[in-house]
């Protein structure tokens, strides 16, 4: 899945393509998101959690995630993590988003900023049903 040539991801990274088959667009610079903290939901061999879904946080989802053991709202300055609030965009783990979907708690997604590797875990139909319309 992860090509070693630079034009196709390189260095163990997956090609930067979104679920629409187009170049991956940034998810968020403030707060700075992504497994590589590059503002995009890029992924690669070392990203065991598949942090590929660009989602718009809601209070309901943040509570849900905290109840499942992943507190995304509390700042963790020792890790450079500001804590998230409703309206923030963040690269979520694909499996967490799928879990939230099954619990009817899935936040909206930005398809243009959601990495194609998400499709290994989440169906394109589910993503499209929860897509935020392009602005």
Secondary structure as GFF3:
##gff-version 3
##sequence-region A 1 135
A	DSSP	three_ten_helix	6	8	.	.	.	ID=ss1
A	DSSP	beta_strand	51	56	.	.	.	ID=ss2
A	DSSP	alpha_helix	59	67	.	.	.	ID=ss3
A	DSSP	three_ten_helix	77	79	.	.	.	ID=ss4
A	DSSP	beta_strand	89	93	.	.	.	ID=ss5
A	DSSP	alpha_helix	94	102	.	.	.	ID=ss6
A	DSSP	three_ten_helix	111	113	.	.	.	ID=ss7
A	DSSP	three_ten_helix	116	120	.	.	.	ID=ss8
A	DSSP	alpha_helix	124	129	.	.	.	ID=ss9
###
